[in-house]
Amino acid sequence: MSGVIVTGPPKADPKDVEALAGYGVATVHEAMGRTGLLGSRLRPVQQDTRIAGTAVTVLSWPGDNLMIHAAVEQCGEGDILVVTTTSPSTDGMFGELFATALQQRGVRGLVIDAGVRDTAELRAMGFPVWSAAVSAQGTVKATGGSVNVPVVIGGQVVRPGDVVLADDDGVVVVPRERARQAAEASEARERKEAATRAAFLEGQLGLDRYGLREKLAELGVTYQTWETYTRDGERP
């Protein structure tokens, strides 16, 4: 497998990245029309952590972390390393030594559709990671791949310089051209949710706030007393 290392790709505006950093993955995903999620396979190795940054992408051969070494050189302040493989892999391709090198360069975290190891050390050093697996299985450094090319994770395309957000709910990608729009839409959604939260605290039901009683009627869902329900031969 040959490959390419692309240098100096365009990146989202840092101001837009920081604006998005104030919102959760679920909020941004919903605000963008329920798009951008990188699937449910990617889970955090830590809890109560949220990061946002610009993607440096890696396409590697499974069980081979050579291109992660190559990618470190391309990483800088505010980046998030995003790694996938040419076919499914759960090998532990990333650990504490990689994290040390990336942390020194100002990288905010790792998203990898493969395995990681040294998870206790990663938590202790405060380097956030989202991975598809945790495995002590070692890797080799033998096959070429690519850095800073578009990659696909969970059916979503991640390009170098796109915004990546990750928290306890998962990982979402925002195309760099849509970063400002996504931040504005997320702010609007937060305002709407705040109003709904206040209404729920006052006792309003979602059935009424969202007009769902009419939807139930349209679907033919009826209300019956327990006596009627059991008299008509139904059983709990």
N, C-alpha and C positions, 0 to 999 in steps of 0.2 A: 504494500500500500504506500504510494507516494503521497505527498501533501504539500501544504503551503502555510507559511506563517505571515499573516498580513499585519503590517505595522500602521499605526496612526489612523485607525478607523474613526469616523465621526461619532460623537457621543451626545446624549441628551444634555440639555443645559443643566448645570449643577443646581440652579435655583428651582427648576422644576422637579428635580430628583428630591431635593429637600422638602419641597411642598408635598410630594407624594409620601414621603417618609412619615408624615403625620397621620396616615390612615392605614387601617388594617387591610390585609389581603382580601377579605370578603367584601369590604366596602369598595375597594378599587375594582375588583372583578365585577361586582354588580353595576357600578357606575359606568363601566365600559360596555354594558349590554351583555353581561355574563360571559365574557370572553377572557382569554389570556391565562387561565389556570394551567399549570404544568402537570396536572393529574394528582391522584391521591397516593401514588407510590412514594412521593418525596415527603419524608417526615423529619422533623428536627431531632438532633441528638441532645438538645438542651430545651428548656422551657422558659416562657416569659421573655422571649427575645424577639425583637422586630428589627429588620435591616432593610435598607434601600440603597441601591447603587447602580452603576452602569456595568453592563455585561462584558466580560472578556470570555470568549467561547473557546471550547476545546472539543475536537472530535478525535477520539483515541480508539485504538484497537482494544478489544476486551482483554483484561488482565495485563495491560501494558500501560505504564504511566509515563513513558518517555515524553509525550507531548504536554503533560502537566509541567514537567521541568522546563520545557521550552516556553510555556505560557507565563511562568513566573516573571520572566524578563519583560513581558508585555503588560504586566499589571502595574497599576499605580494607585494613588490616593483616590478613595471613593469607589473603586471597582468592586465587583463581585465576580468570582470565577465560576463559570458555568461549564460543566463537563458532561459529555455523553459519549457513548461508545457505538461502534459500527454494528454491533449486535448485542443482545442482552448480556449483562455481566453483573455479578454481585461481589466480585473480588474486592479486597480492601486496597483500593488504588491511592488512597490519600490518608495521611496521618499527621502526627504532631510536628514532624520536621518540615513538611510542606507548610503547615499552618504558621510555623515560626517565620519562615521566609516571606510568606505573604503578609503576615501581620506587620513585619518590619517595613513593608512597602505601602502600608496604609490600606490594604485590601479589607473590605468589611465582612467577608464571609465566603462560603462555598455552597454551591448547589450542584449536586452530582447525581446523575441517573445511573449509579453503580454503587459500589460499597466503599465504606470508610472504616478506619480502625483508630485505636488510641483515643476512644471517645472520652474516657475520664480525663485524659490530659487536655483534650480540646475544650472540655467544659472548664477545667481549672484555669486555662490560659485565656478564657473568654473569647474564643474564636468560633463564631456561629457556623453551623453546618446543617444542611438539609440533604439527606441521601435516600437512595432507594433500598439500601441494605447496610448492615453492620457486619463486617467479616474480618477476621484476622488473616485470611488468605493473602499471601504475598503476590507480588506482580513482577514482571520483567520490564526491561527498557530496551526493546528490540525492533519496534515497528514504527514507521513514519505515520504521521497523521496531520491534522491541521489546527491552526490557532486563528481566531478572529474571522471565522467563516460562519454563515448561518447554520444553525443546528436545530434539530427537532426533538422536543421532549414532551411527552404526553399529548402529542398531536399539535403542539404549538411551536411556531417558528421563533427562535431567539436569535437575534442578530447582534453582532458586536455593537456596543454603544446603546442598546435598548435599556430601559429601566427594569430592574428586577427587584421585586419586593418579596419578603419572606417573613412569616411569623408562625405561631403555633398552628394556624389553620392550613398552611401550605405555602405555595410559591406562585406568584403571578408575574407575567411579563407585560410591559407596556411599550409599544413601539415608540422609538425616540421622538418621532414626529408628532405623536399624540400625547406626549407627557403633560404639557400644560393643560390641554383639554381634559385629560383624565383627572388631573388635580382639581380643576374647577368643578367637574362633575362629581367628584368624591366629596368636595366641600358641600355641594348642594344636597347630596344624599345624607350627609351627616346632619345637616339642619333638619331635613325631613324626618330622620329617625329620632332626633331630639324631641320634635313635636309629638311624634307617636309615643315615645317613652313617657312624656308628661301626661298624655291622655290615658295611657295604661295605668299609670300611678294614680290617676283619679277614678279608675274603675271602668273605663270604657273597654269594650270587647273588640277584638280584631274582627269578629263577625260584622259588627256595625261600622267600625271605622273604614274597613275595606269594602263594604257593600257585599259581603259574602252570603248574607241570608238570601238575597236574590239569586246568587249563583247556585246555592243549594236547591232552591226551588226549580230553577231552570234544569238542573240535573235530575230532578224527580226525587230528591231526598226529602222524606217527610218526618214529622215529629209525631210520636205516639206515646201515650202514657204506658206505664209498666203493665197496668191491668189489661189494656187493649192489646198490647204486644203479646202477652202470654195467653190471653183468651183466644186469640186468632191462631193458636197452634204453634207459635214461635217459641223457641227455648233459648235461654242465655248460654 
